[in-house]
Amino acid sequence: MNIEEARDYCLSQKGATEDFPFDDVSLVIKVGGKMFALIPLDAEEKRIALKCDPEFAIELREKYAAVRPAFHFNKKHWNDVFFDGSVSGKNIKKWIDHSYEMVLKGISKKMREQILFKT
C-alpha cells in the first residue's frame, strides 16, 4: 500500500471528508467533523498519522519499527505509520478502520446515525 491508496481507503469510510486546515501542508481526513487521519504533504518520508486508543498505540509501536508516536499530536493517542514497505496494506487498512471507529464512537449518537445510515 502507498500513501495514495491509504488516502483513498480513508475516504472510502462512510461520511469521511478531507480538508486542508493547517497551512495547506497537511491533508486532514475527518468523520463527523472530527479528525481520524492526517497526511503530511511536505514530509520527506511518506506517512499517515492515525488516532489510536493508548494501549493499541503502544502495542503497535513496540511491534512495528514503521510505527512511531506522531510528533504533531498527543503522542499517547496518535501514531505515525511510515510507508517504508515493512507494514502490510492489510494492517494499514485495519489501523485506519480502528482510527475511524474510535472517532465515530466519540461523536453524538444522532450524528453517528446520520453518517452510518445515510442513503
C-alpha positions as CSV (number, residue, x, y, z in Angstrom):
1,M,0.0,0.0,0.0
2,N,1.2,3.5,-0.7
3,I,0.1,6.9,0.6
4,E,-2.4,7.5,-2.2
5,E,-4.1,4.1,-1.6
6,A,-4.2,4.9,2.1
7,R,-5.9,8.3,1.4
8,D,-8.4,6.6,-0.9
9,Y,-9.1,4.0,1.7
10,C,-9.7,6.6,4.4
11,L,-12.1,8.4,2.1
12,S,-14.0,5.2,1.4
13,Q,-15.2,5.2,5.0
14,K,-18.8,6.3,5.4
15,G,-19.0,10.1,5.9
16,A,-15.3,10.7,5.5
17,T,-14.3,14.1,4.2
18,E,-10.9,15.7,3.5
19,D,-9.7,19.2,4.3
20,F,-6.5,21.3,4.3
21,P,-6.9,23.2,7.7
22,F,-3.3,23.7,8.8
23,D,-1.4,25.8,6.1
24,D,-2.0,23.6,3.1
25,V,0.8,21.2,4.0
26,S,-1.3,18.5,5.6
27,L,-4.4,16.7,4.4
28,V,-6.8,16.1,7.2
29,I,-9.4,13.3,6.9
30,K,-12.5,13.6,9.2
31,V,-15.7,12.0,10.1
32,G,-18.5,14.0,11.7
33,G,-16.1,17.0,11.8
34,K,-13.5,15.1,13.9
35,M,-10.1,14.1,12.5
36,F,-9.2,10.4,12.3
37,A,-6.2,10.7,9.9
38,L,-3.7,13.3,8.8
39,I,-1.3,13.0,5.9
40,P,1.6,15.5,5.9
41,L,2.1,16.5,2.3
42,D,5.5,18.1,2.8
43,A,7.1,15.2,4.6
44,E,10.3,13.6,3.2
45,E,9.2,10.2,4.4
46,K,5.6,9.3,3.4
47,R,3.4,8.7,6.4
48,I,-0.1,8.9,7.8
49,A,-1.0,9.8,11.4
50,L,-3.8,7.8,12.9
51,K,-5.7,8.1,16.1
52,C,-5.5,5.1,18.4
53,D,-6.5,4.1,21.9
54,P,-3.4,4.5,24.1
55,E,-2.9,0.7,24.7
56,F,-3.2,-0.1,21.0
57,A,-0.9,2.8,20.1
58,I,1.9,1.5,22.4
59,E,1.4,-2.1,21.2
60,L,1.9,-1.1,17.5
61,R,5.0,1.0,18.3
62,E,6.5,-2.0,20.1
63,K,5.7,-4.4,17.4
64,Y,6.5,-2.3,14.2
65,A,9.5,-0.1,13.6
66,A,7.5,1.7,10.9
67,V,5.0,2.9,13.6
68,R,6.1,5.8,15.8
69,P,4.5,8.5,18.0
70,A,3.0,11.3,15.9
71,F,5.2,14.3,16.6
72,H,2.4,16.8,15.9
73,F,-0.2,15.4,18.2
74,N,-0.7,14.0,21.7
75,K,1.8,11.2,21.4
76,K,-0.3,8.9,23.6
77,H,-3.2,8.8,21.1
78,W,-1.7,9.2,17.7
79,N,0.8,7.1,15.7
80,D,2.6,7.9,12.5
81,V,2.7,4.9,10.2
82,F,5.5,5.2,7.7
83,F,5.1,3.7,4.2
84,D,8.5,2.0,4.0
85,G,7.2,-1.3,2.8
86,S,7.6,-3.1,6.2
87,V,3.9,-3.0,7.1
88,S,1.3,-4.8,5.0
89,G,-1.5,-2.9,3.4
90,K,-3.9,-5.2,5.2
91,N,-2.5,-4.0,8.6
92,I,-2.6,-0.3,7.5
93,K,-6.3,-0.7,6.5
94,K,-7.0,-2.4,9.8
95,W,-5.4,0.6,11.7
96,I,-7.3,3.1,9.5
97,D,-10.5,1.3,10.5
98,H,-9.5,1.4,14.1
99,S,-8.9,5.2,14.0
100,Y,-12.2,5.8,12.1
101,E,-14.2,3.7,14.6
102,M,-12.6,5.4,17.6
103,V,-13.5,8.8,16.3
104,L,-17.0,7.7,15.2
105,K,-17.7,6.4,18.7
106,G,-16.8,9.8,20.1
107,I,-19.4,11.8,18.1
108,S,-23.1,12.2,19.1
109,K,-25.4,9.3,18.5
110,K,-27.6,11.4,16.2
111,M,-24.7,12.4,14.0
112,R,-23.3,8.9,14.0
113,E,-26.7,7.5,12.9
114,Q,-26.8,10.1,10.1
115,I,-23.4,9.1,8.9
116,L,-23.9,5.4,9.1
117,F,-27.5,5.2,7.8
118,K,-27.3,7.9,5.1
119,T,-28.8,6.6,1.9
